[in-house]
């Protein structure tokens, strides 16, 4: 069996461990992002966040962890699909870097909005996050169409979050 064939053989003897490693590489940065975001968010929900004015369309607090859990799962699976693709595919390295960059902005938003208690700072970060997600989707598309589509709900949620963030800023400045 040639090297190329072995690289795509996912039998338990040859590729099972490499698939597990790729899955861990896909899940780990997403979990780290989730944990870092939670560390900044959680302590500020009952005090600061509860005390600020929010628009009528603000979801109840329980919706956020449910939505984010689903979105983080979709993100990890999308990243896994790209990681398990052809390592020599044009644009793959850029797509991986963009995915990691958007994760940094994802965590940074929690620190800007909740940690710094600054809806204005959050607004700047969520704008950068939105652009990074859109760029990631565009970079994933030629590599794995399903991976790109799996990020669409994330972009939609961040679009809603940006509207919510902007409205909170406007109501509390």
C-alpha positions in Angstrom: 0.0 0.0 0.0 1.5 3.4 -1.0 1.8 6.3 1.5 -1.2 8.1 0.0 -3.4 5.1 0.4 -2.2 4.6 4.0 -3.0 8.2 4.8 -6.7 7.7 3.8 -7.0 4.2 5.3 -9.0 4.6 8.5 -9.0 1.0 9.6 -8.5 0.4 13.3 -5.0 -0.9 12.7 -3.8 2.1 10.8 -6.0 5.2 10.8 -8.1 4.7 13.9 -5.5 6.4 16.1 -4.9 9.2 13.7 -8.7 9.9 13.5 -8.8 10.0 17.3 -5.9 12.4 17.3 -7.5 14.6 14.7 -10.7 14.5 16.8 -8.8 15.6 19.9 -7.1 18.3 17.9 -10.4 19.6 16.7 -12.2 19.5 20.0 -9.4 20.8 22.3 -9.2 24.4 21.0 -13.0 24.6 21.0 -13.3 23.4 24.6 -10.5 25.7 25.7 -12.4 28.6 24.1 -15.6 27.6 25.8 -14.0 27.3 29.2 -12.1 30.6 28.9 -15.3 32.4 27.8 -17.2 30.8 30.7 -14.6 32.0 33.2 -15.2 35.6 32.1 -19.0 35.3 31.7 -20.3 33.3 34.6 -19.2 35.5 37.5 -20.7 38.6 35.8 -24.2 37.2 35.1 -25.8 37.6 38.5 -24.4 41.0 39.3 -23.4 43.3 36.4 -25.3 41.7 33.6 -28.5 41.3 35.7 -28.3 45.0 36.5 -28.0 46.5 33.0 -30.8 47.5 30.7 -31.5 44.9 28.0 -33.8 44.9 25.0 -37.1 43.1 24.9 -35.6 40.5 22.5 -33.0 39.3 25.0 -33.3 35.6 25.4 -33.6 34.1 28.9 -30.2 33.3 30.5 -30.7 29.5 30.1 -30.8 29.9 26.3 -27.2 31.0 26.0 -25.4 27.9 27.3 -27.8 25.6 25.4 -27.1 27.5 22.1 -23.4 27.7 22.7 -23.1 24.0 23.5 -24.7 23.2 20.2 -22.6 25.8 18.3 -19.4 24.6 19.9 -20.2 21.0 18.9 -20.9 22.1 15.3 -17.7 24.1 15.2 -15.6 21.2 16.5 -17.1 18.8 13.9 -16.5 21.3 11.1 -12.9 21.8 12.2 -12.4 18.0 12.4 -13.7 17.6 8.8 -11.1 20.2 7.6 -8.3 18.6 9.7 -9.0 15.2 8.3 -9.0 16.5 4.7 -6.0 16.4 2.3 -3.1 18.1 4.1 -1.8 19.3 0.7 -5.1 20.9 -0.3 -4.6 24.5 -1.3 -5.9 26.9 1.3 -6.1 24.3 4.1 -3.4 26.0 6.3 -5.1 29.4 5.9 -8.5 27.8 6.8 -7.0 26.3 9.9 -5.4 29.6 10.9 -8.7 31.5 10.4 -10.6 29.0 12.4 -8.2 29.4 15.3 -8.3 33.2 15.0 -12.0 33.3 15.2 -11.8 31.2 18.4 -9.5 33.8 19.9 -12.1 36.5 19.1 -14.8 34.3 20.5 -13.1 34.1 23.9 -12.0 37.7 23.7 -15.6 38.9 23.4 -16.5 37.4 26.8 -13.6 39.2 28.3 -14.5 42.5 26.6 -18.2 42.4 27.2 -18.5 40.6 30.6 -15.0 40.7 32.0 -14.4 44.4 31.3 -18.2 45.0 31.7 -18.0 47.0 28.5 -20.6 46.6 25.8 -18.7 49.1 23.6 -15.5 46.9 23.7 -17.7 43.9 23.1 -19.1 45.6 20.1 -15.7 46.0 18.5 -14.7 42.4 19.3 -18.0 40.9 18.0 -17.5 42.8 14.7 -14.1 41.3 14.4 -15.5 37.9 15.4 -18.2 38.1 12.7 -15.6 38.9 10.0 -13.4 36.1 11.2 -16.3 33.6 11.1 -17.3 34.7 7.6 -13.7 34.4 6.4 -13.5 31.0 8.0 -16.6 29.8 6.2 -15.2 31.1 2.9 -12.0 29.3 3.5 -13.7 26.1 4.5 -16.0 26.1 1.5 -13.6 24.9 -1.2 -12.1 22.3 1.2 -15.3 20.8 2.7 -18.7 22.2 1.8 -20.4 20.6 4.8 -17.8 22.0 7.2 -18.5 25.5 5.9 -22.3 24.9 6.2 -21.9 23.7 9.8 -20.6 27.2 10.7 -23.6 29.0 9.3 -25.7 28.7 12.5 -22.7 30.1 14.4 -22.5 33.1 12.1 -26.3 33.6 12.5 -26.0 33.4 16.3 -23.1 35.9 16.3 -25.1 38.2 14.1 -27.9 38.1 16.6 -25.4 38.5 19.5 -24.0 41.6 17.7 -27.4 43.1 17.5 -28.1 42.3 21.1 -24.6 43.7 22.1 -25.2 46.9 20.1 -28.6 47.5 21.6 -27.3 46.9 25.1 -24.6 49.4 24.5 -27.1 52.0 23.2 -29.4 51.4 26.2 -26.6 51.7 28.8 -24.3 54.5 27.5 
